[in-house]
Every structure is written in C-alpha cells, then in structure tokens.
Amino acid sequence: MAEECSHQCGSCGVEGCGERQGGPKTLPVNARTNIKHVIGVVSGKGGVGKSLVTSLLASQMRKRGYSVGILDADITGPSIPKTFGIQGHLSADADGINPAVTDSGIKVMSTNLMLPQGDMPVAWRGPVVTSAIQQFWGETNWGDVDYLFVDMPPGTSDVLLTVFQSLPVDGIVTVSAPQELVAMIVGKAVNLAHNMDVDVIGLVENMAYYTCDECGKKHFIFGDPQGAAVAERYNIPAYATLPMDPAFARLCDEGQVEKYDAEAQLDPIVAAIEAHVAMADAKA
C-alpha cells in the first residue's frame, strides 16, 4: 500500500512525490500584477455558502477602501460572476488576460467568463484544472490588489493542494454550517492547512439562524449554532455567524450581492484578516 501523504515534505522519505513542496511558493505573476495578500476561502463540504462568503468578504473589504480581487478557483462549478452580475467575456492584450470588474471595482477571474453560455459544463480532469488556476494567477493583469480572495471548491483534493503549494497564501477562512457532520468535515480542511503550514484566520458559520419577520425571534433551523465550539476545537482565532436571509438569495440572483450590508456580521473576520496580514507585514 502506498504511503499516505502527510504534506510535511521536510520529514518525508518518499522520493519523486508529485506533491512534494520544493521550497518557497514562487509561482510568478505577470509584469502588471502586484498582489499584496492572498486569502483562501475553503470548506470540506459543498453547499455551505462558501462562494457567498467569498463575495461578502470581498465586498466588505472593498467598502473599506481596499483594492480587491477574486480568483474563482471552483473551476468546474463557478458562481462568482452570477453573484456579481458580470456578463460578457474576458479580453486579453499582449501582457495577459484582463479580469472582469464589478460595479464597485472588484476584479474577477472565473471560467464562466470564458464560456459561450453560463450553463455549459466544465468537464476537466485534475491536471487541466490545476493548469487553469495557475494561469488565472500568473497570466492575469491583476494590477495592484491589496486582497485577492480565492474561492475554493469543496473538499481537500487537487485545487486546495495547488493553491496552498503554488500561491503565497497568507491564510484561509473556513466556512461551516450548524451541523456536527459539517463541522467534522470542515476540520479536514483545517487540519490540512495546519499540516501545510497555512494559517487559519477565521471561521464563518453560515445559515446559523432565521429571524422571524413578525416576532423577531431567532429560529435555529439546523440546530444550535456551533461556530464558537468549532473555532475552539480547531484553535481558530475568530469566528462569525451569518443568518438565513432571503435577501442573500434575492441579491445573488439579481447579481447585486455588493448591495448587501454584512458589516455587523462579518466584522470579526474582517478585523482578524487585517490584523493577521498587519502582523505578517511587520515581520517581513
């Protein structure tokens, strides 16, 4: 039986491993790109609202005056362009690919912007997906970007390894829902990040509750919130909760997610991201 990869290459004796990390992350960018910080948004399970959290975090950072981009690494299931109402196709010049830009100025790179129709399937194998992510990073004219958010697909397979090993990730935000099963699967992504020396900055527990329009009472549809307990269990510094809000779905369907005000809910995570990168910059 083949030895299971621990992703701790310094103590690994398996030679010729395709996942071996050969030193610092040095995947180059083009001449018109200056990305200061990279934040991954991950979850071990699909359907918990990871793309929504990515969109809201990017929007909140943009409202704070930062230059922001989103690399949609969910290559086979991209939803970021729809969420922001981006239509049309990408263009390119002699330097590289020009990202799409949202109403508020967020730069977006996604496979859905390369397809003739938004509902066309992207049936690519792992190596092609990996190559696409590397091209999105290195061949896009990102310009000056303070924060690049990387929207990951669910799971802990090729894409997560590619991003962790090839991009200078400052840290990740993981997304959960108030169910023990989801919390356990989120732990897989968190533990992989720890094994690969990637910092976990915060946890967002999505769909934590629903507030009744008539009485104002909070109803915990999927059970009691577990964000605080999960954050403590996996030593995650900060956590935030998002409600089940019909406005989310409506604004996403309308391509107007930037209009949603999630500052109060996401402030702990946004503050944790700012503090984390400030500390990293101070050490550099």
C-alpha positions in Angstrom: 0.0 0.0 0.0 1.3 3.4 -0.9 2.4 5.6 2.0 -0.3 8.3 2.8 0.9 11.8 2.1 1.1 14.0 5.2 2.2 17.1 3.2 5.1 17.5 5.6 7.8 17.3 3.0 10.7 18.1 5.3 10.4 14.8 7.1 9.1 12.7 4.2 11.2 9.9 2.8 9.2 9.3 -0.4 11.3 10.4 -3.4 9.7 11.6 -6.6 6.5 12.5 -4.9 4.3 14.6 -7.2 3.0 16.6 -4.2 6.5 17.5 -2.8 6.8 21.1 -1.8 10.1 22.3 -3.2 10.8 25.4 -1.1 9.0 28.7 -1.2 6.0 29.4 -3.2 7.4 31.3 -6.2 4.8 30.9 -9.0 5.4 34.1 -11.0 2.9 36.8 -11.9 3.0 39.0 -15.0 4.5 42.4 -15.1 1.2 44.2 -14.5 0.4 42.4 -11.3 1.2 43.4 -7.7 -0.9 41.3 -5.2 -0.1 42.0 -1.6 -2.2 39.4 0.2 -4.0 36.2 -0.7 -6.8 34.8 1.4 -8.4 31.4 0.6 -12.0 30.6 1.4 -12.4 26.9 2.0 -14.8 24.2 3.2 -14.5 20.4 3.3 -18.2 20.2 2.2 -20.2 21.8 -0.6 -23.5 23.7 -0.1 -22.5 25.7 2.9 -22.2 29.1 1.2 -18.5 29.3 0.5 -18.9 31.4 -2.6 -21.4 33.7 -0.8 -18.9 34.3 2.0 -16.2 35.0 -0.5 -18.4 37.6 -2.2 -19.4 39.2 1.0 -15.8 39.3 2.4 -14.5 40.8 -0.9 -17.4 43.4 -0.9 -16.7 44.4 2.7 -13.0 44.8 2.0 -13.8 46.9 -1.0 -16.1 49.1 1.1 -13.2 49.7 3.4 -11.2 51.2 0.6 -9.0 48.3 -0.4 -8.3 47.2 -3.9 -9.8 43.7 -4.1 -9.8 40.7 -6.5 -11.5 37.3 -6.6 -9.9 34.3 -8.2 -12.7 31.8 -8.7 -10.9 28.5 -8.2 -14.1 26.5 -8.3 -13.2 25.8 -11.9 -16.0 23.2 -12.6 -18.7 24.9 -10.6 -18.1 28.7 -10.8 -20.7 31.0 -9.4 -18.9 34.3 -8.6 -19.8 36.1 -12.0 -23.5 35.4 -11.5 -23.4 36.6 -7.9 -21.9 40.0 -9.0 -24.0 40.2 -12.2 -21.0 40.1 -14.5 -21.8 39.3 -18.1 -19.8 39.1 -21.3 -16.4 37.6 -21.9 -12.9 38.3 -20.9 -10.5 40.2 -23.1 -6.7 40.0 -23.4 -3.7 42.0 -24.6 0.0 41.5 -25.1 0.6 41.3 -21.3 -2.1 38.8 -20.4 -5.8 38.4 -19.6 -7.8 41.3 -18.4 -10.1 40.4 -15.4 -13.8 41.4 -15.3 -14.6 44.2 -12.9 -17.7 44.5 -10.7 -19.8 47.7 -10.2 -17.7 48.6 -7.1 -14.4 47.8 -8.7 -13.7 44.2 -7.6 -11.6 42.3 -10.2 -12.8 38.8 -11.0 -11.3 35.9 -12.9 -13.6 32.8 -13.5 -14.0 30.1 -16.0 -17.7 31.1 -16.5 -16.3 34.3 -18.1 -14.7 32.2 -20.8 -17.7 30.1 -21.8 -20.2 30.9 -24.7 -23.0 30.1 -22.2 -23.0 30.3 -18.4 -24.7 26.9 -18.0 -22.2 25.0 -20.2 -20.4 22.2 -18.2 -16.7 22.3 -17.5 -15.7 18.6 -17.6 -12.0 18.9 -17.0 -9.6 16.5 -15.3 -7.4 17.4 -12.4 -4.3 18.4 -14.3 -6.2 20.7 -16.6 -8.0 22.3 -13.6 -4.6 22.8 -11.9 -3.2 24.5 -15.0 -6.2 26.8 -15.3 -5.7 28.0 -11.7 -2.0 28.6 -12.3 -2.9 30.6 -15.5 -5.5 32.6 -13.6 -2.9 33.6 -11.1 0.1 34.1 -13.4 -1.3 35.3 -16.7 -4.0 37.8 -15.5 -3.4 41.5 -15.5 -4.5 41.9 -11.9 -2.8 45.3 -11.4 -2.4 46.5 -7.8 -4.5 44.3 -5.4 -4.5 44.6 -1.6 -6.5 41.4 -1.1 -7.1 38.6 -3.5 -9.7 36.2 -2.3 -9.5 32.6 -3.7 -12.9 30.9 -3.8 -12.1 27.2 -3.4 -14.2 24.2 -4.5 -15.3 21.9 -1.7 -13.0 19.1 -0.5 -9.3 18.7 0.1 -8.1 17.5 -3.3 -6.1 18.9 -6.2 -7.3 22.5 -6.1 -6.6 23.0 -2.5 -3.1 21.5 -2.8 -2.4 23.6 -5.9 -3.4 26.8 -4.2 -1.5 26.0 -1.0 1.6 25.0 -2.8 1.7 27.5 -5.7 0.2 30.7 -4.3 1.6 32.8 -1.5 -1.5 32.3 0.7 -1.5 34.4 3.8 -4.2 32.4 5.5 -7.7 30.9 5.0 -11.2 31.5 6.2 -13.2 28.3 6.5 -17.0 28.1 6.1 -19.3 25.9 8.1 -23.0 25.3 8.9 -24.5 24.4 12.3 -24.4 20.7 11.9 -21.9 18.3 13.6 -21.3 16.5 10.3 -20.4 19.7 8.6 -18.1 20.7 11.5 -16.3 17.4 11.2 -15.7 17.8 7.5 -14.6 21.4 7.9 -12.0 20.0 10.3 -10.4 18.1 7.4 -9.7 21.3 5.6 -8.4 23.0 8.7 -6.1 20.1 9.6 -4.7 20.0 6.0 -4.0 23.7 6.2 -2.2 23.2 9.5 -0.2 20.3 8.0 0.9 22.5 5.1 1.8 25.5 7.4 -1.1 27.7 6.2 -2.7 29.8 8.8 -6.4 29.5 9.6 -7.6 33.1 10.2 -11.3 32.6 10.9 -14.5 30.6 10.7 -17.8 31.8 9.2 -20.8 29.7 10.3 -23.4 30.3 7.6 -27.2 29.6 7.9 -26.9 29.8 11.7 -30.4 31.1 12.3 -33.5 32.6 10.8 -35.1 35.7 12.3 -38.9 35.7 12.1 -40.3 38.8 10.3 -43.3 39.0 12.7 -41.9 38.4 16.2 -38.2 39.0 15.7 -37.3 35.7 17.4 -34.3 33.7 16.1 -35.1 30.2 15.0 -32.2 27.7 14.7 -33.4 25.7 11.7 -30.4 23.4 11.5 -29.8 23.1 15.2 -27.9 25.2 17.8 -25.0 27.3 16.4 -21.6 25.6 16.7 -19.3 28.3 15.5 -17.8 29.1 18.9 -17.3 25.4 19.7 -15.7 24.5 16.3 -13.4 27.5 16.5 -12.2 26.5 19.9 -11.9 22.8 18.9 -9.6 23.6 15.9 -7.9 26.6 17.5 -9.3 29.1 15.0 -8.7 32.7 16.2 -12.0 34.3 15.1 -15.5 33.3 14.1 -18.7 35.0 12.8 -22.2 33.9 12.1 -24.5 34.6 9.1 -28.3 34.2 9.2 -30.6 32.6 6.7 -31.7 35.8 5.0 -33.9 35.8 1.9 -32.1 39.0 0.8 -29.0 36.9 0.2 -30.6 34.8 -2.4 -32.5 37.6 -4.0 -29.5 39.9 -4.4 -27.3 37.0 -5.6 -30.0 36.1 -8.2 -30.1 39.7 -9.3 -26.3 40.0 -9.4 -26.3 42.7 -6.7 -24.5 41.0 -3.8 -22.4 44.1 -3.3 -25.5 45.9 -2.0 -25.9 43.6 0.9 -24.6 45.0 4.2 -22.8 42.3 6.1 -20.5 44.5 8.1 -22.0 43.8 11.5 -21.9 40.0 11.0 -18.5 39.8 9.3 -16.6 42.4 11.2 -14.9 39.8 13.5 -13.5 38.0 10.4 -12.6 41.2 8.5 -10.8 42.6 11.6 -9.0 39.2 12.0 -7.8 39.3 8.4 -6.5 42.9 8.7 -4.7 42.0 12.0 -3.2 38.9 10.6 -1.7 40.5 7.5 -0.6 43.5 9.5 1.4 41.2 11.8 2.8 39.3 8.8 3.9 42.7 7.2 5.5 43.7 10.4 7.6 40.6 10.5 8.6 40.9 6.8 
